[in-house]
């Protein structure tokens, strides 16, 4: 299924929804500071460009791809990054071999079919320098059936956010180990930047019950 129209809406008319990702992306930025030798970074699916902008402030050389062409145009204007931002897919990344020390994919791999994930990991490995890093965030142990919806027009059934696969403790190694070695796996709680009283109560309940929201995964190219 082609979800480009869905993401065109979220990255243009509904662009403010991306603000909710800032807490998670700030967590990613903090962890990048612990990696040695990282100078050139690519953001795979850069959304509103927040990650690119913050990393550039820290003097990293940043580039990115996004599969919504109109969003590439908009984010180029906002970030002034020009040709460093390109229209493309993780399965066909429009950058040369060994261009980056670090690739970042936040909340994107769950949207790929198993076949596209395999192709994408091969492509990421290609554009990384030897022993380069890949940072991934994905939902934790998601039950895909819980958010399955049905189109009232055509009857097509699909995940509300277009998720194609679930990641859990049992399958992480199988999904990544062909091209990468897993260096770190951290389970995350909800990371909203605007929790109210009820939100904090829910968060504390999740912590007590170990109801994780997502994974932070650090991988290194083999």
C-alpha positions as CSV (number, residue, x, y, z in Angstrom):
1,X,0.0,0.0,0.0
2,X,1.3,3.5,-0.9
3,X,1.2,5.7,2.3
4,X,2.9,8.7,0.6
5,X,-0.4,10.7,0.6
6,X,-0.9,10.0,4.3
7,X,2.5,11.3,5.1
8,X,2.2,14.2,2.7
9,X,-0.8,15.3,4.9
10,X,1.1,14.9,8.2
11,X,4.1,16.7,6.9
12,X,2.3,19.6,5.3
13,X,-1.3,20.4,6.6
14,X,-0.7,18.5,9.9
15,X,2.9,19.4,10.3
16,X,2.6,20.4,14.0
17,X,2.0,16.7,15.0
18,X,5.7,16.2,14.5
19,X,6.4,18.3,17.6
20,X,5.5,15.3,19.7
21,X,8.6,13.6,18.4
22,X,11.0,16.2,19.8
23,X,11.5,14.5,23.2
24,X,12.4,11.2,21.5
25,X,14.8,13.0,19.0
26,X,16.4,14.9,21.8
27,X,17.1,11.6,23.5
28,X,18.7,10.3,20.3
29,X,20.9,13.5,20.1
30,X,22.1,13.0,23.6
31,X,23.2,9.5,22.8
32,X,25.1,10.5,19.7
33,X,27.4,12.6,21.9
34,X,28.8,9.3,23.3
35,X,29.8,7.9,19.9
36,X,33.4,8.5,18.9
37,X,34.5,9.6,15.4
38,X,31.1,10.6,14.2
39,X,31.2,13.6,11.8
40,X,28.8,12.9,8.9
41,X,25.2,11.9,9.7
42,X,22.2,11.0,7.5
43,X,18.6,11.2,8.8
44,X,16.5,8.6,7.0
45,X,13.0,10.1,6.9
46,X,13.7,13.5,8.3
47,X,10.1,14.7,8.9
48,X,10.1,18.4,9.8
49,X,13.9,18.6,10.0
50,X,14.2,19.0,13.7
51,X,16.9,16.4,14.1
52,X,18.9,17.9,11.2
53,X,18.7,21.4,12.6
54,X,19.8,20.4,16.2
55,X,22.7,18.2,14.9
56,X,23.9,21.0,12.7
57,X,24.0,23.3,15.8
58,X,26.5,20.8,17.2
59,X,28.7,21.1,14.1
60,X,27.9,17.7,12.6
61,X,27.7,17.5,8.8
62,X,24.1,16.5,8.2
63,X,22.1,15.1,5.2
64,X,18.8,13.5,4.9
65,X,16.2,11.7,2.7
66,X,12.4,11.7,2.8
67,X,10.0,9.8,0.5
68,X,7.5,12.7,0.3
69,X,8.8,15.0,-2.4
70,X,6.8,18.1,-1.3
71,X,8.2,17.7,2.3
72,X,11.7,17.7,0.9
73,X,11.0,21.0,-0.8
74,X,9.4,22.5,2.4
75,X,12.2,21.3,4.7
76,X,14.9,22.6,2.3
77,X,13.4,26.0,2.7
78,X,13.2,25.8,6.5
79,X,16.6,24.3,7.1
80,X,18.5,25.9,4.2
81,X,20.3,22.6,3.7
82,X,19.9,22.6,0.0
83,X,21.1,19.5,-1.9
84,X,22.0,17.8,1.3
85,X,18.3,16.9,1.5
86,X,17.1,14.5,-1.2
87,X,13.9,12.8,-2.2
88,X,14.5,9.1,-1.8
89,X,13.7,5.8,0.0
90,X,15.7,3.7,2.4
91,X,15.5,1.0,-0.2
92,X,17.3,3.2,-2.7
93,X,19.4,5.9,-0.9
94,X,20.6,8.6,-3.3
95,X,24.1,9.0,-1.7
96,X,27.5,7.5,-2.5
97,X,29.1,4.5,-0.8
98,X,30.7,5.1,2.5
99,X,29.5,8.7,2.9
100,X,28.5,8.7,6.5
101,X,29.7,7.7,10.0
102,X,26.1,7.5,11.3
103,X,22.7,6.8,9.9
104,X,19.5,7.5,12.0
105,X,16.1,5.9,11.5
106,X,13.5,7.0,14.0
107,X,10.0,5.4,13.9
108,X,10.4,4.3,10.3
109,X,11.4,0.6,10.1
110,X,8.0,-0.5,11.4
111,X,6.5,0.9,8.2
112,X,8.6,-1.4,6.0
113,X,7.8,-4.9,4.9
114,X,10.3,-7.6,5.9
115,X,11.6,-7.6,2.3
116,X,12.0,-3.8,2.2
117,X,13.7,-3.8,5.6
118,X,16.3,-6.3,4.4
119,X,16.9,-4.1,1.3
120,X,17.0,-1.0,3.4
121,X,19.6,-2.4,5.8
122,X,21.8,-3.4,2.9
123,X,21.5,0.1,1.5
124,X,22.3,1.7,4.8
125,X,25.4,-0.6,5.2
126,X,26.5,0.6,1.7
127,X,26.4,4.3,2.6
128,X,28.1,3.9,5.9
129,X,31.9,4.0,6.4
130,X,33.5,0.9,7.8
131,X,32.3,0.2,11.3
132,X,29.8,3.1,11.0
133,X,26.8,3.3,13.3
134,X,23.1,3.0,12.8
135,X,20.6,4.3,15.4
136,X,17.1,3.0,15.3
137,X,14.0,3.7,17.3
138,X,10.9,1.5,16.8
139,X,7.8,0.6,18.8
140,X,8.2,-2.0,21.4
141,X,6.4,-5.4,21.0
142,X,3.5,-3.8,19.2
143,X,0.3,-5.8,18.6
144,X,-0.5,-4.8,15.0
145,X,-4.0,-6.0,15.2
146,X,-5.1,-3.5,17.9
147,X,-4.8,-0.6,15.4
148,X,-6.1,-2.2,12.3
149,X,-8.8,-0.2,10.6
150,X,-11.1,-0.6,7.6
151,X,-11.6,1.9,4.8
152,X,-15.4,2.6,4.4
153,X,-15.1,3.2,0.7
154,X,-13.1,0.2,-0.5
155,X,-13.1,-2.2,2.4
156,X,-9.3,-2.4,2.6
157,X,-8.0,-3.3,6.0
158,X,-4.8,-1.7,7.2
159,X,-2.9,-0.5,10.3
160,X,-3.9,3.0,11.3
161,X,-0.3,4.3,10.9
162,X,0.8,1.9,8.2
163,X,2.9,-0.4,10.4
164,X,3.9,-3.6,8.7
165,X,5.9,-5.4,11.3
166,X,6.5,-5.6,15.1
167,X,9.8,-5.7,16.9
168,X,10.4,-7.6,20.1
169,X,13.2,-9.2,22.2
170,X,13.0,-12.5,20.3
171,X,13.3,-11.1,16.7
172,X,15.8,-8.2,17.0
173,X,18.9,-10.2,16.3
174,X,17.2,-12.0,13.3
175,X,16.1,-8.6,11.8
176,X,19.5,-6.9,12.1
177,X,22.3,-9.3,12.4
178,X,23.0,-10.0,8.7
179,X,24.6,-6.5,8.2
180,X,25.0,-5.1,11.7
181,X,26.0,-6.1,15.2
182,X,23.8,-4.9,18.0
183,X,25.7,-2.7,20.4
184,X,23.0,-1.5,22.7
185,X,19.2,-2.0,23.2
186,X,17.3,0.2,25.6
187,X,13.6,0.0,26.2
188,X,11.8,3.3,26.4
189,X,8.8,4.7,28.3
190,X,6.5,7.3,26.7
191,X,8.6,10.4,26.0
192,X,6.0,13.2,25.6
193,X,7.3,16.7,26.2
194,X,4.0,18.0,27.5
195,X,2.7,15.5,30.1
196,X,-0.1,16.8,32.3
197,X,-1.0,15.4,35.7
198,X,-2.9,12.5,34.2
199,X,-0.1,11.9,31.8
200,X,2.4,11.6,34.7
201,X,0.1,9.2,36.5
202,X,0.0,7.0,33.3
203,X,3.7,7.2,32.9
204,X,4.4,6.2,36.5
205,X,1.9,3.3,36.0
206,X,3.8,2.2,32.9
207,X,7.1,2.3,34.7
208,X,5.8,0.2,37.6
209,X,4.2,-2.3,35.2
210,X,7.2,-2.2,32.8
211,X,4.9,-1.2,29.9
212,X,7.5,0.1,27.5
213,X,6.7,2.3,24.5
214,X,9.6,1.7,22.2
215,X,13.2,0.6,21.6
216,X,16.4,2.6,21.2
217,X,18.8,0.4,19.3
218,X,22.5,1.2,18.5
219,X,24.0,-1.0,15.7
220,X,27.4,-1.1,14.1
221,X,28.2,-2.1,10.6
222,X,29.9,-5.4,10.2
